[in-house]
Amino acid sequence: MTTIGFIGTGVMGASIVKHFLNAGHEVHIYSRTKSKAEPLIKLGAKWYSSAGEAAKESNVIFTMVGYPQDVEDVYFGDQGIFAMSKPGSIVIDMTTSQPTLAKKITEHAKTLQIDALDAPVSGGDVGAQNGTLSIMVGGEKAVFDKVLPLLEVFGNNIVYQGQAGAGQHTKMCNQIAIATNMIGVCEAIAYGKKAGLDINTVLDSISAGAAGSWSLSNLGPRMVKGDLEPGFYIKHFIKDMRIALEEAEIMHLELPGLALAKQMYDELSAKGYDNNGTQALIEYYK
């Protein structure tokens, strides 16, 4: 049985760790705040005070942290993964991060006889809880094939995208599609309310038709209830949109829809909505 290291046990990471524990794996975890990991410790996960210490006890190490700088820290820091991991280990970064950083991690891992994949996910807290995440993977195909059974523990749409960085580029495509779709979902709800319609009934109709989307089906009902709890934080979504816009600029590609969505979310951030879920975009229309 593979020994798993898991760095970052937030909203989604905690659910993934539970899936590994339920599958019978030994799981070594690191989170900055031990108290937040207590439910996982009670289920059998072993907590460590640094990413490197957790990685040292593991042969496959997953990371799922907040920002590219956090990724840099957990991999390259003095108490980081690369400082303490064993040769022959495999590291898999599931943070939505920069494609260039994914390539940097892969190149450095090779010097340590460690394999690396970038494998960002989509599906939010619901997908993590249900074990149905979409996983977009970049790196060596042979390494992907080796860890596929582990990815299948918590994902069901797992696609190999190409060499290092390809997973992150694919996740940018995912976030671009979501960003503009969220505007459409909010405006449909705002319009329906203004027209005096029963919005839940409206969602029943349009979710099953050509307008259907994951955001409409899963976040639309939350918007109607006024439930702004995070499945995915606005502050992290803004980070993703910023990365996508930066990468697009490098490729001389204009993305006006994405730029508009980021501007709207930036306004919500300035009003204190950073730690709410992305469905809080509905507040823009009030």
C-alpha positions in Angstrom: 0.0 0.0 0.0 1.4 3.4 -1.0 2.4 5.7 1.8 0.8 9.1 1.0 2.1 12.6 2.0 -0.5 15.4 1.8 0.5 19.0 2.2 -2.4 21.4 2.6 -5.6 20.2 4.3 -8.1 22.9 3.4 -11.6 22.7 2.1 -10.8 20.3 -0.7 -7.6 18.7 0.7 -9.3 17.4 3.8 -11.8 15.5 1.8 -9.1 14.0 -0.4 -7.2 12.8 2.6 -10.4 11.2 3.9 -10.7 9.2 0.6 -7.1 8.0 1.0 -7.7 6.9 4.6 -10.9 5.1 3.6 -9.0 3.3 0.9 -6.6 2.0 3.6 -3.6 4.2 2.8 -1.2 5.5 5.5 -1.4 9.2 5.2 1.2 11.8 6.5 -0.1 15.4 6.5 1.1 18.9 7.1 -1.0 22.0 7.5 0.1 25.3 9.0 -2.5 25.1 11.8 -2.6 21.7 13.5 -6.0 22.4 15.1 -7.7 22.5 11.7 -6.3 19.1 10.9 -7.6 17.5 14.2 -10.6 15.8 12.4 -8.1 14.1 10.1 -5.8 13.1 12.9 -8.7 11.4 14.7 -9.4 9.4 11.5 -5.8 8.1 11.5 -3.7 10.7 9.6 -0.3 11.5 11.1 0.5 15.2 11.4 3.9 16.8 11.1 5.2 20.2 11.8 6.8 20.8 8.3 6.1 19.8 4.7 9.5 18.1 4.6 8.9 15.9 7.6 5.6 14.6 6.1 7.3 14.1 2.8 10.2 12.2 4.3 7.8 9.5 5.5 6.0 9.2 2.2 6.6 7.8 -1.3 3.9 9.8 -3.1 3.5 13.4 -1.9 0.5 15.5 -2.9 0.4 19.3 -2.4 -2.7 21.5 -2.4 -2.0 25.0 -1.1 -3.1 28.5 -1.8 -0.8 30.6 -4.0 2.3 30.1 -6.2 4.4 31.5 -3.3 3.0 28.8 -1.0 4.0 26.2 -3.6 7.5 27.6 -3.7 7.7 27.5 0.1 6.5 23.9 0.5 8.8 22.6 -2.2 12.0 24.7 -2.0 12.0 25.9 1.6 14.5 24.9 4.2 12.0 22.5 5.7 10.4 21.8 2.4 9.7 18.7 0.3 12.9 18.8 -1.8 15.0 19.2 1.3 13.8 16.0 2.9 12.2 13.7 0.3 13.7 10.3 -0.6 15.0 9.6 -4.1 12.4 7.6 -6.0 9.5 9.6 -4.5 6.8 11.2 -6.7 5.5 14.7 -6.0 2.1 15.8 -7.4 1.1 19.5 -7.1 -2.7 20.0 -7.3 -2.5 23.7 -6.5 -3.8 25.8 -9.4 -0.5 27.6 -10.1 1.8 28.9 -12.8 2.8 26.6 -15.6 6.3 28.0 -15.4 6.5 27.0 -11.7 5.3 23.5 -12.6 8.2 23.2 -15.0 10.7 24.5 -12.4 9.5 21.9 -9.9 9.8 19.1 -12.5 13.3 20.2 -13.5 14.6 20.4 -9.9 12.9 17.1 -9.0 14.9 15.3 -11.7 18.2 16.4 -10.1 17.0 14.7 -6.9 15.9 11.5 -8.7 12.3 12.4 -7.9 9.4 12.4 -10.4 6.9 15.3 -10.5 3.5 15.9 -12.0 1.3 19.0 -12.1 -2.3 17.9 -11.5 -4.7 20.7 -10.7 -8.3 19.8 -10.2 -11.8 21.1 -10.8 -15.1 20.2 -9.1 -15.0 22.3 -5.9 -15.8 21.1 -2.5 -18.7 18.9 -3.8 -16.4 17.1 -6.2 -13.8 16.6 -3.4 -16.4 15.3 -1.0 -17.9 12.9 -3.5 -14.6 11.8 -5.0 -15.6 13.0 -8.4 -13.0 15.6 -9.2 -11.7 16.3 -12.7 -7.9 16.1 -12.7 -5.7 17.6 -15.4 -2.2 16.2 -15.5 1.1 17.3 -16.9 4.4 15.5 -16.7 5.9 12.2 -17.9 3.3 9.8 -19.2 5.0 6.8 -17.4 4.7 8.6 -14.1 1.0 9.4 -14.8 0.3 5.8 -15.5 2.0 4.8 -12.3 -0.1 7.0 -10.0 -3.4 6.8 -11.9 -4.8 4.3 -9.4 -4.2 6.9 -6.6 -5.9 9.7 -8.6 -8.9 7.4 -9.2 -9.4 7.3 -5.4 -10.7 10.9 -5.5 -11.3 11.7 -9.2 -13.3 10.3 -12.1 -12.4 12.5 -15.1 -8.6 12.1 -15.1 -6.9 13.2 -18.3 -3.2 13.2 -19.2 -2.6 16.6 -21.0 1.1 16.4 -21.9 4.5 17.4 -20.5 5.2 19.5 -17.4 3.0 22.6 -17.2 0.3 21.2 -19.5 -2.0 20.4 -16.5 -1.7 24.0 -15.3 -2.4 25.4 -18.7 -5.5 23.2 -19.0 -6.7 24.4 -15.6 -6.4 28.0 -16.9 -8.7 27.0 -19.7 -11.1 25.7 -17.1 -11.0 28.8 -15.0 -11.5 31.1 -18.0 -14.6 29.1 -18.9 -15.9 29.3 -15.4 -15.2 33.1 -15.0 -17.4 34.2 -17.8 -20.0 31.5 -17.1 -20.4 32.8 -13.6 -21.4 36.2 -15.0 -24.1 34.5 -17.1 -25.4 32.5 -14.1 -25.7 35.6 -11.9 -27.3 37.7 -14.6 -29.9 35.0 -15.4 -30.8 34.9 -11.7 -30.9 38.7 -11.4 -33.1 38.9 -14.5 -35.5 36.2 -13.2 -35.9 37.9 -9.9 -36.6 41.2 -11.5 -39.2 39.6 -13.7 -41.0 38.2 -10.6 -40.3 34.5 -11.4 -39.7 31.7 -8.9 -36.0 31.3 -9.4 -35.8 27.7 -8.2 -38.4 26.8 -10.9 -36.4 28.8 -13.4 -33.2 26.8 -12.5 -35.2 23.5 -12.9 -35.9 24.5 -16.5 -32.7 26.1 -17.7 -30.3 23.8 -15.9 -31.5 20.9 -18.1 -31.3 22.8 -21.4 -28.6 24.4 -23.5 -27.8 26.8 -20.7 -26.8 24.0 -18.3 -23.5 24.1 -16.6 -21.8 22.9 -13.4 -22.0 26.4 -12.0 -25.6 26.8 -12.8 -26.6 23.4 -11.2 -24.4 23.6 -8.1 -23.8 27.3 -7.4 -27.1 28.7 -8.7 -29.1 27.2 -5.8 -26.6 28.5 -3.3 -27.0 32.0 -4.8 -30.8 31.8 -4.4 -30.5 30.7 -0.8 -27.9 33.4 0.0 -25.4 30.7 0.9 -22.0 32.4 0.3 -19.9 29.7 2.2 -16.8 28.8 0.2 -16.4 25.7 -1.9 -13.7 27.7 -3.6 -12.5 31.1 -2.2 -12.9 34.3 -4.2 -9.3 35.2 -3.3 -8.0 32.0 -4.9 -10.2 32.5 -8.0 -8.8 36.0 -8.4 -5.3 34.5 -8.2 -6.2 32.0 -10.9 -7.6 34.7 -13.2 -4.5 36.8 -12.7 -2.3 33.9 -13.7 -4.5 33.2 -16.8 -4.3 36.8 -17.9 -0.5 36.9 -17.4 -0.1 33.8 -19.5 -2.4 35.1 -22.1 -0.4 38.3 -22.3 2.8 36.3 -22.9 1.0 34.5 -25.8 -0.2 37.9 -27.2 -3.9 36.8 -26.6 -6.6 39.2 -25.5 -9.3 37.8 -23.2 -11.9 40.6 -22.6 -14.4 38.3 -21.0 -11.9 37.1 -18.4 -10.7 40.7 -17.8 -14.3 41.8 -17.1 -14.9 38.9 -14.7 -11.6 39.6 -12.8 -12.6 43.3 -12.5 -16.0 42.3 -11.0 -14.4 39.9 -8.5 -11.7 42.5 -7.6 -14.6 44.9 -6.7 -16.1 42.2 -4.4 -12.7 41.6 -2.9 -12.4 45.3 -2.0 -15.7 45.0 -0.3 -14.5 42.2 2.0 -15.8 39.1 0.1 -12.3 37.4 -0.3 -13.2 34.5 2.0 -16.6 33.8 0.5 -17.3 31.3 -2.3 -17.2 32.3 -5.9 -21.0 32.3 -6.0 -20.8 35.5 -4.0 -20.6 37.2 -7.4 -24.4 37.5 -7.1 -23.8 40.2 -4.5 -22.5 42.4 -7.4 -26.0 42.6 -8.7 -27.7 43.7 -5.5 
